[in-house]
Amino acid sequence: MPMIIPHSKPSLTLKDHRCLHDIFQTKMIAQHQFVRQFEKNFSTYHSLKDAVALNSGTAALHLALLALDVQQGDEVIIPSYVCTALLNAVHYTQAKPVIVDVLRTDGNICPAAVKQALTSKTKAVIVPHMFGIPADIRPIKNMGVPIIEDCAQALGSEYRDKKIGQFGTISIFSFYATKVITTGEGGMLAANNTKLINRVRDLRDYDNKPTYRVRFNYKLTDLQAKLGLNQFSRLDTFLKKRRAVAKKYDKAFLTLPVERPQIDSAKKHIDYRYIIRVEKKSALLKFLQGKGIQACSPVFRPLHACAQSSACPQTTQLMRTEISLPIYPDLTAKETRHIIQQVVQFYTKER
């Protein structure tokens, strides 16, 4: 049977299975004590006052915008080179998404483009840390606009010796099946502002409130939270395993005509995605697919194309050249060797 290596998959163990069995024994499977424990552990890790567990990263983005009073007529600046969750969340509030370009160096939002896009209607900027690489967030912070720090792909990374998530007005995280840690579906919102946290906590639950306003059913369950706690306890192990695979790739591809994102010394990245930039992207993807390797574009479709907004030339260039190779804790040594061998073989044939 031919080897099939998926692009991404969660790292689940017998311990994860047992922790879910323990929850079934309690009969308390909806939002309860383990949700609160997950929130506390998460905020403590990031040196933030509090956190709110939610049923997705998109829900966290939506409530972050509402907590900042983003509404129809406001503008929210977002990068083009990212998934559509950001665009959707802005549209949920009926605000206008202002889509800007990214830096060629690392694929993160361009501070100069953000500054140029600022208007009197700008209510927030969403700053994702793409592929585990911290964005250059300090100059954006100095612009005085509320920042929603999107840490969905960068749990555990650092910027200027501080954990990412500590720089924005609000930070959000995702625990989707292929994220750094998983609860299947799930997310977290964290902040140092108690008023914002309380507002998000109120918006998360739609019923049993003394006064009525539109609220949402964005709750995480204790089943998911217990799994999240178990996964979170192994975060350092997950990151070390990703780093070990990345080092093997780095060494093997050193003499190949591939380029890697540039990461400056102020940033301690995690290897959420292993990105290479190549000139013959389609040919390499097709070749790897034929060898059972599910490499892919790191972004499916840029937001400026989705929204038919102004051109973003750096994003377009990265879409043309960037490939994401499989990298995750459960990737075996045999699978890693196979990926390396096939990438090397492709370029050997090209010579």
N, C-alpha and C positions, 0 to 999 in steps of 0.2 A: 504493500500500500504506500503511495507516495506521501512524503512529508508535507503537511500543511501547517504553516506557521501564521497564525492570525496577527493582524497589526497590533491589537491590544486585547488584553483579557485581565480579569481581576485575579488577585492572589487570595484564594480561599483555602482554609485548612480544616482539619477535623476539629480544632479548637473553636473555629467560627461556627461550625455545625453544632457543637455542644453548647455554646453560649445561647444559641437560638432555642435549643431544647429546654434550657433552664428557664427561658422566658415563657415558653408554652406551659411549663409547670406552674407558673405564678398566675396564669389566666389574665394577667394585665398586659395586653398586647398593644393597646393604643398609647397615646401620649401620656406618660407617667414619670416615675422617678428616674429611669435611665436616660430619658430625654434631658432632664435637668442636669444629671451628672455629666452627660456628654457636653452640654453647654458650658458647664463650669470648667471641666478639664480643658476644653478648647480655648476659652478666654484666658485661662491661666497660662497656657503654653505660649500665647501671643502677647502676654502682658497687657491685656485689655480688660476693661471693667466687667464686661458681660457679653454674652452671645445668645442668639436665638436660633434654635434648630428649626429647619423648614424642609418641605418635601422636595425641593429642587434648588439648584443654583439659580435658575431663572426666576423662581419665586423670590429668592433673596434679592436679586436685582430689582424686581418689581417693587418690593416693599421698601428697599433702600431709596428708590426714587420717590415713592409716596411719603416716606419719612422726611424727605427733604422738600416736601410740598411741590414737587414737580407736577405740572398740570398743563392743560391745553394752552397753547400760546408760548410756552417756555421752549428753550432749546437745550439739548443735551449733546455734548460732543463725544463721539465714539470713533475708534479706529476702524478702517475698512478690513484689515487683515485679521479677522476673528470670526467666530461662529455667529449664527443669526440670533442667538439668545439675547444679545445686547440690543439689536434692532427691534426685536419683539417686545422686550421690556419697555423700551421707550415708547413704542406705539401703544402699549397697554395704557399708558398714562395720557395718551393723545398729545404728547409733546412732539416737537420736531427734532428728529435725529440729524445732527450735523456731522457728516462723515469726513474724517481727515486721514491723511496718509501716515505711513509708518516709517521708521528708520530702516535703511537697508542693512545696517550693521547687525541688528538682532531681531528685527520684525516687530518691535514694540512701537507704540504710539509715539509720534514725533512731537516733542515739546514745542518746536517752532511752529508747526502746523496748528497745534492747539491755540497758541497765542494769537495767530493770525485769524482764527475762526471765532475768537471771543467777541461777543456783542453784549449789549445791555440786557438781552433776553436769555443769555447763558445761565442756566440754573445749576448745572453739574457737568462734570467730566468723568466718564468711566475709563479707568486706566487698567487694562488687563496686563498681567505678567505672562507673556506668551511662551508656551512650551517649557515652562519652568525657569525662564530667564527674567529676573526682575527688570521692570521698566525703569527708565530714568525719571523717577517721580518727583524729585526735589524741585526742579525748575517749574514743574506744573503746580506743585503745592505753593510755590511763591507767587503764583498768579492770583491767589486769593479767592478762587472758585471752589466750592465743595467738590471733593473727589470721592467717587465710589471706587475703591480699590478691588479689582476683580482678580482674586487669587485662586480661581478654579483649577488652574494648571500648575500651581507653584507652591503648594503646601510644603513648608519646611525650608524654602529658599530665604536668602537674606539680602538686604540692601543697606550698605554702610553699617554693617555689623548689627543690624536689627532685623528681626523676623519681618518678612513682608506681612501686610495686614495692619501694621502700626502707623502707616503714613497717611492713609485716607481719612476722610470724615467718617466713612463707613467702609468696612471691608466685607466681601462676600466670598464664599467657598462652595465647591460642588463635590458631592460624593457619588456621582454617577458610577456605573459599573466599571468604567475604564479609567477613572481618576486615580490619584495617588493613593487614597484610601477610599473604600466604598461602603455604602449602605444600600446598594442596589440603585435606588434613586434617593436623592437627598441633598440638602445644602445647609449652610450656616451663614448667619449675618452676625458681625461683631463690631463693637465700637467702644469708645471711651465716654461717649455722651449718653448718660442715663436716660435723658428725655427721649432721645431717638430710639434707644433700645425699648423703652416702655411703649412707645408708639407702635413699633414693629410687633412687639409681643401682643398688643391689643388687636392689631390688624390680622394676625395669624389665625385667630379663632373667631368664627363668625357668630356663635350663638351664646346664649346665657349672659347677655350684657344689659346693664340698666338703661343704657341709651342706645338708640339705633343709628348706625351709619354703615355704609358699605364696607364689609370686611370679607375675609377670604378663608377658605379651608385649606391652609398651607401647612398643616401640622405634620411633623415627623412622628413615627410610631416608636414605642419602646422596643419592638422587634428590631427596627432599623438602628435605633440608638445603641442597643446592646452590641450589635454587629460593629457599629462605628467605633465604640469604645475599644473593642477587641482589636480592630484594625489600627486604630490610633496608637495603641500601645506598641505596635510593631513598626511605627513610622520610620524610625532610624534604620531598622533592618531593611525595610523596603528601599530606602534611599541608597543605602550602601550597595545593595544588589544592582540597582539601576546604574550606579556609578561604575561598578565593576564591568558591566556590559559595555558601557560607553567607552571605557578605557581600552577595551579590546578593539572596538571599532576604530577609535582614534589611531591606535598603533597600526592596524591593518590597512587603513585608508590613507596613511601619511603620504605615500608617493603617487596616489591616484589623482586624476584631474577633477577633484571634488572640493567644494568650499564649505566651511562650517560658519555658523553665525559667530560674530565677534562679541566677546563678553569682557567688559572692562573689570579692573581689579576691585571696584566698589561693590561688585555683585557676586554673591555666592549662589550659583544656580543649582537647581536639581535637574536630573535628567528625565523629565517627564516625557519629552519627545527627543528622538535623535534625528536631527535635521541635517541633510546634506543638500548642497546646491550644485546642480549639474546642467550641462548644456543640452543633453539628449534625454530629457525627463521622460517623455512618452515611451521611448525605446527601452529605457532602463526599467520603467514600471512594468511594461509588457513582458520583458525578459524575466524579471523576478516573479511575476505572476505565474509564468510558465514553469517556474521552479518551485512553486508551492509557497511563495513568500508574499504575504499580503501587505506590501508597502503601499503608500498612498500619498496624496497631497495633504499637507497638514491642515489646510483650510479648504473646505469644499467649494465655496463660492464667495468672493469678496463682497462686502456690504455695499460698496459703491455700485456694483453691478446689480445687486438685489434691488436697491432703491433708485437706480438710474440717476445717481448724483454725479458730481464732478469727478473727473478722472483722478486716480491716485497712482501715479507712475511707479513709485517704489513697490506698492502692493502688487501691481500688474507684473513687475519684474520677478518678484518672489513667487507669485503664482506660476510663472513660466518655468521656474528653475527648482523650486524646493520639493524635496521628497522626505517623507517621514518613514524611517525604518522601525521595525518592531523593537521595543525595549520595555521590559517590565520584569518584576521580580521572579516570575515563574518561567522566564525564558531559559531553557536549559543550555548547558555548554555545547551540546550537540547541535541544537538549533542555532546558537550564535555562530558556531563554526560554519554551518551551512550558509547562513546569510552572508558572512564574510567571503566565503569561497565563491559564491555566485556573483557578488558585486565585483570582486577581483576578476573573475572569469569574463564578465561583461566587458571590462576595460581591456583585458588581454586580447579578446577577439576584435576590439575596436582598433587596436594598434596596427 
